[in-house]
Amino acid sequence: MADEFSFDVGCKVDMQEVTNAINQALKEISQRFDFKGSKSTIELDKGKQVMTIASDDEFKLNSVKDILESKLVKRNVVLKTISYGKVEQAAGGSVRQIANFQQGIPIEKAKEVVKLVKDMKLKVNAEIQGDTVRIKSKKKDELQAVIAAIKERDFGIFIEVGNYR
């Protein structure tokens, strides 16, 4: 039997699924009548996890975002992992918007998770490891209580519990 049990709290976006969703959205945009003659694009920089959405006007930009978000949901990408920037003017009277994908947990949110675990007063050890939080205990019941508390609380970002062993 294992000496100590643990699980990780983090966030990981599958960028291959994002790429597939973008390709599907671009295909739908090219076939839709209301986008005929429109210069609507979605570009992804995988290295930085940054996406740029551009279109003729703000109304079409919102339509492109709706199409993309529906494709992302179908591919099990959580929309809470996307943070959109403000809409800015681009060349030729068009508009664009930058969107970032959350990878891992920001350090402030990781500290909130650790504080939540410490406030539960259980014999559980929580430590920040880069962009994840590892929670360890000798009792599975205590870990399951921590998992329930983390899922119940809203940290304002997407947090997933995984790697339970």
C-alpha positions as CSV (number, residue, x, y, z in Angstrom):
1,M,0.0,0.0,0.0
2,A,1.2,3.5,-0.8
3,D,2.8,5.5,1.9
4,E,1.4,8.9,0.8
5,F,-1.3,9.9,-1.7
6,S,-1.3,13.1,-3.7
7,F,-3.0,15.0,-6.5
8,D,-2.2,18.1,-8.6
9,V,-4.2,21.2,-9.1
10,G,-3.4,23.0,-12.3
11,C,-4.6,23.9,-15.8
12,K,-3.5,22.6,-19.1
13,V,-5.0,23.5,-22.5
14,D,-4.6,21.0,-25.3
15,M,-3.3,23.3,-28.1
16,Q,-3.8,20.7,-30.7
17,E,-7.5,20.7,-30.0
18,V,-7.4,24.5,-30.2
19,T,-5.7,24.3,-33.6
20,N,-8.4,21.9,-34.8
21,A,-11.2,24.1,-33.6
22,I,-9.6,27.1,-35.3
23,N,-9.4,25.2,-38.6
24,Q,-13.1,24.1,-38.3
25,A,-14.1,27.7,-37.5
26,L,-12.2,29.1,-40.5
27,K,-13.8,26.5,-42.8
28,E,-17.3,27.4,-41.5
29,I,-16.5,31.1,-41.9
30,S,-15.4,30.6,-45.6
31,Q,-18.7,28.8,-46.3
32,R,-21.1,31.1,-44.6
33,F,-23.1,33.6,-46.8
34,D,-22.9,36.5,-44.2
35,F,-19.1,36.3,-44.4
36,K,-18.8,36.5,-48.2
37,G,-16.1,39.1,-49.1
38,S,-15.2,39.5,-45.5
39,K,-11.6,39.5,-44.3
40,S,-12.2,37.5,-41.1
41,T,-9.2,35.5,-39.8
42,I,-8.1,33.6,-36.7
43,E,-4.3,33.1,-36.2
44,L,-2.7,31.1,-33.5
45,D,0.9,31.5,-32.2
46,K,1.4,28.1,-30.5
47,G,4.7,29.1,-28.8
48,K,3.1,31.9,-26.9
49,Q,-0.5,30.4,-26.6
50,V,-1.8,33.7,-28.2
51,M,-4.6,33.9,-30.7
52,T,-5.5,36.9,-32.9
53,I,-9.0,37.3,-34.2
54,A,-9.5,39.9,-37.0
55,S,-12.6,41.0,-39.0
56,D,-14.1,43.9,-40.9
57,D,-16.1,45.3,-38.0
58,E,-16.9,44.6,-34.3
59,F,-20.2,42.8,-35.2
60,K,-18.4,40.3,-37.5
61,L,-15.6,39.9,-34.9
62,N,-18.2,38.9,-32.3
63,S,-19.7,36.4,-34.8
64,V,-16.3,34.9,-35.5
65,K,-15.7,34.6,-31.7
66,D,-19.1,32.8,-31.3
67,I,-18.3,30.4,-34.1
68,L,-14.8,29.7,-32.6
69,E,-16.2,29.2,-29.1
70,S,-18.8,26.7,-30.3
71,K,-16.0,24.7,-32.0
72,L,-13.8,24.9,-28.9
73,V,-16.6,23.6,-26.7
74,K,-17.2,20.7,-29.0
75,R,-13.5,19.8,-28.7
76,N,-13.7,20.0,-24.8
77,V,-11.6,23.2,-24.5
78,V,-12.9,25.1,-21.5
79,L,-13.8,28.7,-22.4
80,K,-12.7,29.9,-19.0
81,T,-9.1,29.3,-20.0
82,I,-9.3,32.1,-22.6
83,S,-8.8,35.7,-21.6
84,Y,-9.7,38.3,-24.3
85,G,-8.0,41.6,-24.7
86,K,-9.8,44.7,-25.8
87,V,-10.9,45.2,-29.4
88,E,-8.5,47.5,-31.2
89,Q,-8.5,49.2,-34.6
90,A,-6.4,47.6,-37.4
91,A,-5.4,48.7,-40.9
92,G,-8.0,49.3,-43.5
93,G,-10.8,50.0,-41.0
94,S,-10.9,46.5,-39.7
95,V,-10.7,45.4,-36.0
96,R,-8.8,42.7,-34.1
97,Q,-8.7,41.2,-30.7
98,I,-6.0,39.3,-28.9
99,A,-6.8,36.2,-26.8
100,N,-4.5,34.4,-24.4
101,F,-4.8,30.8,-23.2
102,Q,-4.2,30.1,-19.6
103,Q,-1.5,27.4,-19.0
104,G,-1.0,26.6,-15.3
105,I,-2.1,28.6,-12.3
106,P,-0.8,32.1,-11.7
107,I,1.2,32.4,-8.5
108,E,-1.5,34.5,-6.7
109,K,-4.2,31.9,-7.4
110,A,-1.8,29.1,-6.4
111,K,-1.3,30.9,-3.0
112,E,-5.1,31.1,-2.7
113,V,-5.4,27.3,-3.2
114,V,-2.7,26.7,-0.6
115,K,-4.4,29.1,1.9
116,L,-7.7,27.3,1.3
117,V,-6.1,23.9,2.1
118,K,-4.3,25.3,5.2
119,D,-7.6,26.8,6.5
120,M,-9.2,23.4,6.4
121,K,-7.0,22.3,9.3
122,L,-6.5,18.8,7.9
123,K,-3.3,16.8,7.9
124,V,-2.6,17.7,4.3
125,N,0.5,19.2,2.8
126,A,0.1,21.7,-0.1
127,E,3.1,23.0,-2.0
128,I,3.5,25.2,-5.1
129,Q,5.5,23.5,-7.9
130,G,5.9,25.9,-10.7
131,D,2.5,26.5,-12.2
132,T,0.7,23.6,-10.3
133,V,0.0,22.9,-6.7
134,R,0.7,19.4,-5.4
135,I,-1.4,18.3,-2.4
136,K,-0.3,15.3,-0.3
137,S,-1.7,13.3,2.6
138,K,-1.5,9.9,4.1
139,K,-5.4,9.6,4.1
140,K,-7.4,9.5,0.9
141,D,-10.5,10.8,2.7
142,E,-8.7,14.1,3.6
143,L,-7.6,14.5,0.0
144,Q,-11.2,13.9,-1.3
145,A,-12.4,16.6,1.2
146,V,-9.8,19.0,-0.2
147,I,-10.8,18.1,-3.8
148,A,-14.5,18.8,-3.0
149,A,-13.5,22.2,-1.4
150,I,-11.4,23.2,-4.4
151,K,-14.2,22.3,-6.9
152,E,-16.8,24.1,-4.8
153,R,-14.9,27.4,-4.6
154,D,-14.6,29.8,-7.6
155,F,-11.1,31.2,-8.0
156,G,-12.0,33.2,-11.1
157,I,-9.9,31.0,-13.4
158,F,-10.2,27.5,-14.6
159,I,-8.7,24.9,-12.2
160,E,-8.6,21.2,-12.8
161,V,-7.7,18.4,-10.4
162,G,-5.7,15.6,-11.8
163,N,-2.9,13.2,-11.4
164,Y,-4.5,11.5,-8.4
165,R,-2.3,8.8,-7.0
